[in-house]
Amino acid sequence: MNGADVIDIAKDAITTLLMMVGPILGIALSVGLMIAFFQALTQIQEMTLTFVPKIVAIFFSLMLLLPYMGTTIGSLMTRLADRIAGG
């Protein structure tokens, strides 16, 4: 294994990581922006109002996206196993 192989494996792992985490981060970002907009309009500065909806949204998005995440990480492992078996 040379340096190019290591960089290729690292690039594949980082791409897979971004594909798995991107949708959840996007949902958390959009919920956070909606809550911040709501707080700016109503001038309600309750600290729990920022955390609880984001936690609930992330929990439900994880429940919804867990099969996709499993398939994505499984395909990465398959590619790595094929690379190890191929030499």
C-alpha positions in Angstrom: 0.0 0.0 0.0 1.4 3.3 -1.0 0.6 6.9 -0.2 -1.9 7.2 -3.1 -4.0 4.3 -1.7 -4.1 5.8 1.7 -5.2 9.2 0.4 -7.9 7.4 -1.8 -9.2 5.5 1.2 -9.3 8.6 3.4 -11.1 10.6 0.6 -13.7 7.8 0.3 -14.2 7.8 4.1 -14.6 11.5 4.4 -17.0 11.6 1.4 -19.1 8.8 3.1 -19.0 10.7 6.4 -20.3 13.9 4.7 -23.0 12.0 2.9 -24.2 10.5 6.2 -24.0 13.6 8.4 -25.1 16.2 5.8 -28.9 15.6 5.9 -29.0 15.6 9.7 -26.9 18.8 9.9 -29.2 20.4 7.3 -32.3 19.6 9.3 -30.7 20.9 12.5 -29.6 24.1 10.7 -33.1 24.7 9.3 -34.8 24.0 12.6 -32.4 26.3 14.4 -32.9 29.1 11.9 -36.7 28.8 12.2 -36.5 29.0 16.0 -34.1 32.0 15.8 -36.5 33.7 13.4 -39.4 33.0 15.7 -37.5 34.3 18.7 -36.5 37.5 16.8 -40.1 38.1 15.8 -41.7 37.5 19.2 -38.7 38.6 21.3 -39.0 35.5 23.5 -35.6 34.7 24.8 -36.2 31.3 26.5 -33.1 29.1 26.4 -35.0 25.8 26.3 -36.8 27.0 23.2 -33.6 26.7 21.2 -32.5 23.2 22.4 -35.7 21.1 22.7 -37.0 21.4 19.2 -33.6 20.8 17.7 -33.1 17.7 19.8 -36.5 16.4 18.8 -35.9 17.2 15.1 -32.5 15.5 15.2 -34.0 12.4 16.9 -36.7 12.0 14.3 -34.3 12.6 11.4 -32.0 9.9 12.8 -34.9 7.5 13.1 -35.9 8.3 9.5 -32.4 8.3 8.0 -30.9 5.4 9.9 -31.5 2.8 7.0 -29.8 5.2 4.6 -26.9 5.7 7.0 -26.5 1.9 7.5 -26.5 1.3 3.7 -23.9 4.0 3.2 -21.5 2.8 5.9 -22.1 -0.8 4.7 -21.1 0.1 1.1 -18.0 1.8 2.5 -17.1 -1.3 4.4 -17.7 -3.5 1.3 -15.4 -1.3 -0.8 -12.7 -1.4 1.9 -13.0 -5.2 2.3 -12.7 -5.6 -1.5 -9.7 -3.4 -1.5 -8.1 -5.5 1.3 -8.9 -8.8 -0.4 -7.6 -7.5 -3.8 -4.3 -6.5 -2.3 
